[in-house]
Amino acid sequence: MKRILVLCSTAVALLGVSLVFAEDKCTVSGDVTYSREANVYVCLHNQQTYPEWNRKLPPGSFTQTVKATPSGKASFTFTDVPKGEYLIVAFADENGNGKLDLDTWGFVQEPVWFFKQNPMGGNVNWYDQKFEVDKNMTGIIMK
């Protein structure tokens, strides 16, 4: 009887620990709208990966390549995202070379979208674009 009680309490403790760790991860999902036929890279950045976003695309683990349906929608889902501050940037790889093309001055040559806003003149500011991921976020729309 004592062994059963110890096993049950250990199982409950392990379940509690797994629930605590599961709550530290979230899902971020939505749709990108793009009317041409091209791969669209959707990238979720934190403040550490953001500064070089246009030099190292596609970056690390929170990047997805999606293809638009005939209606122009491409869905994305990032799972196991640690809670924190992020921004989402997407770009259409129109020439199919697997990277964001820049001209000789470093200006972007392919369509780029940001979740919160698309700044005029290409000035992208972390503080204007960031959002808090502290729970599952669904229904994000990027046009």
N, C-alpha and C positions, 0 to 999 in steps of 0.2 A: 504494500500500500504506500509505503514511504517513497519507493522508487517511482511509482506512478505519479505521485504528487510532485516530486522533483522534476520529472520529465514534462509534466503539464506546465509547471511554472516556467521552465526553461523555454518551452515552445511559445508561451505567451510573451515572454521577454524578447525573444527573437522576432516575433511578429511586430511587437511595438517598435523595436529598433528599425526594422525594415520600413515601417510606415513613416517614421520620422525622416529617414533618408529619402524616401519616395516623395515626400512633400517638398524637398529642396529642389526638385526637378520639375520643369514645366514643359508644355507643348505650345509652340507658336505656329499658327497656320493661316493661310489665306490664299488669295488669287492675284496673279499679275495679268493684266490685259495687254496683249500685243498683237497687232493685226497681220504682221508679216510672218513668213516661215523662217524661223531661226531658233536656235537654242537660247533660252533665257536663263542666266545664272542669277540665283537669288542667294544673297549672302547676309548672314546675321552676324553682326560685329559687336564686341564689347569695346571698352575704351582702349584696351591694350592692342587689339588687332585693327582698330579703325584708322590710325594715322597713315598707314600705307595701303589703304583699301584699293586705290586705283593703280598701284604698282604690282600687287601680288594677287591678282584675281585669276582664277578662283583661289581664295584662301583656304584655310584649314577645315575643320570638321563641320562647321555650320554653313555649308554651301550645298545648294542643290541645283542641278541642271534640269529644267523642265521645258516641255515643248507645248506650245499653244494648240488648243483644239481648233477645229474649223470656225468656232464662234469667237476665237481670239483669246480664250481664257487658258491660263496655265496655273495649276494648283501646286502649292508647296506646303510642307509640314516639317518642322524641326521638332524632334522629340529629345527628351533628356537634357533640356536646356537648364543650366543652373540659374537660380534666381539672381537677378542683378539688372544693370542698365545695359541696353542694347540699342542698335539702330539696324534697319534693314535697307540694303541697297540691292538693286537688281539691274542687270544690263543685258541687252540683246547682242549676242555674238553674230552679227550679220554676215561676216565673212567666214565663219566656221573654224577659226583658228584656235579656239579654246581660251582666249584671253581678251581682255579689254584693250582695244587699240587706242594709242595716244599719238598725237603728232609730235614733231621734233621739239616743241615747246612744252609738252606735257599736257596738252588739252585733249579731253576725251573726244573720240571720233565715232562712238557708237551710242545708241540711245541708253540713257541711265535714268532710273527712277529711285526715289527715296520714299519710305513709308509715310512719314509725316508731311513732307512737302518737297516739291521740286524747286530748288532755289533758282532765281534768275541769275544769269551770269556764271553759274557753276560754283558759287561760293557756298561750300558745305560746312556747316558748323556742328560739331558734336553736340553741343549744349542745346541747339535748336532741334536736332533730329532725334535725340535719345528718348527712350521710353522705358518704364520700369516693367520688368517681367517678374511678377511675384505670384502669379497664378496662370493657369492655362489661358492663352489668348487665341481666339479663333475669329474668322471673318475679316481678317486684314485685307484691304483692297488697295492694290497699287495699279494706277493707270498711267 
